[in-house]
C-alpha cells in the first residue's frame, strides 16, 4: 500500500508532463520511467499477495462436525439425543413396566410366564428355612433371588422352585421363543432374569396388568420376598391383593423380570 502512495506524485507528473516541457523526447522518457516504476510495483504486489496466500493456506483448517444417529449439534454444543424408555415398550425380550426419572433405566417383565403351571417357593422338605430374602422395593428381587437359590440348593441340588425357574428363564429377542443351549452366536438371547420382590410384583400388576399391556393368568404370582420361615409373599393378579402363602403347599405362578 505504501508503494501505491509513492506512485501518486508520478501519476500527477505524468498527467501534467505536457506542460513541463515542449521536448517530446523528454516527455517520452518521463512516461517510460513511470511505466517501469508501475511494472516494478505490480510485481512487488504480486509477490506480496502470493506470500499472503501461502500464510492463509497454512492456517489450521476449521473443524467440521458431522452428526450421526443420536447426535445433535447446536452451534458449538454437541449433545447426545438419547431415547427415553416408557412403560409398555417392548424391550430386551420383555415389556417395560417401570422407568426411573432419567428414562434410561428401569424394569422389564417377560412376556410370558416362566412356567406353564404353578410351583412351590421352597425346594423340597428341607426348604422350609429362613433364606434372608426379605428385601423389598425396586432392585431387591435380584438379590433375593440369589439368596433363595443359595440357601435352597445347599442340601438339595436336584429340585426346582420359583426363584430357580425365574433365574433360569431364557428367551429370544421376540420375547416368546425359548433359547436353546448352546445358543447360536447370531441369535439374541436374554437370560438375566430373576423373581421380582413383592413391590416389583405390585408395580408389574399396576402398570401392565391393570392397563392391559400384557397378559397374565388370574392367579397368584410368587414374589421373592420372604414372609417368614414357612411363608412368602404373593400377588393375586385377579385383584392386585398382596397375601402371604405357604412356601411348600402354595403353587404360585412365576413371571420373571429383569433390569436395564
Buried (B, 14 or more C-beta within 10 A) or exposed (E): EEEEEEBEEBEEBBEEBEEEEEEEEEBEEBEEEBEEBBEEBEEEEEEEEEEEEEEEEEEEEEEEEEEEEEEEEEEEEEEEEEEEBEBBBBBBBBBBBBBEEEEEEBBBBBBBBBBEEBBBBBBBEEBBBEBEBBBBEBBBBBBBBBBBBEBBBEEBEEBBBBBBBBBBBBBBBEBEEEBEEEEEEEEEBBBBBBBBBBBBBBBBBBBBBEEEBBEBEEBBBBBBBBBEEBBBBBBBBEEEEBEBBBBBEBBBBBBBBBBB
